[in-house]
């Protein structure tokens, strides 16, 4: 009981300190927006002391009431866990791998299912084509990211399972409770700072103090807007769960027994293939001649000119050798012939 008498006294002291800090606003520093004032800290401390006192008194009353009231049966642990989970900020992510034989129809029905549940398709991409230029079949695939209300996520997943074949499913949950309430606490503190700055600004008289207070107020308001946007984004993530779906088109193949061919059919097929090969060979030869023929003619002319030039050079050399040979044979014959009879050797 003695402790409860000090609570009003601490509250009065906190109010007086707040008034004194407001009166001394002429020397308000620029960095005051980033840190709480001593008065606020004192009031918080006194408030905590008051809360402790109230908690003690409340605990005493609850204990006395509990002693008089009969004991109740404890609730199941499953309900306690559900209540604890309901009070937290959970972001759900669900992943589905799907197969379908009706690709376009499945995409349209999935979009309708998401819209009917109050959600929307955030992104969608389709890859593949039905027929290629060669006539072979290509299976198509799609990637869809949808945002679905958290309370209807299981309902939408069940509906998708009725439209397509679910190959695999996975789900994870991100608990952002601590980050959310930390941002909420900082936002509340900044709003208190904004209110204090506005009150001090209304009493400021010097121009320098007004400028500093407005600068600090702008910084605080910028942080308030940033935290407000962050909290809205978190609320959106909690309210609308993520549903990621990979849809793939599949084809059902049917095997048919081939009918055996007769000898006449085989002979006809062989003749057809031979004719096709002959036509292809002639066409290839003609294409080769048309494409490479001019180049071959050019090289043939060049080679023929070279051969004719070499032949002319060899003939000219042979003629020169033929003219030199009689002269060389006549010279030795003149040297070895006897002297005429009328000429006698001198004594």
Beta strands, then each sheet from edge to edge (+ up, - down):
strand 1: 90-100
strand 2: 120-127
strand 3: 141-149
strand 4: 165-175
strand 5: 240-249
sheet 1: 2+ 3- 5+ 1+ 4-
end
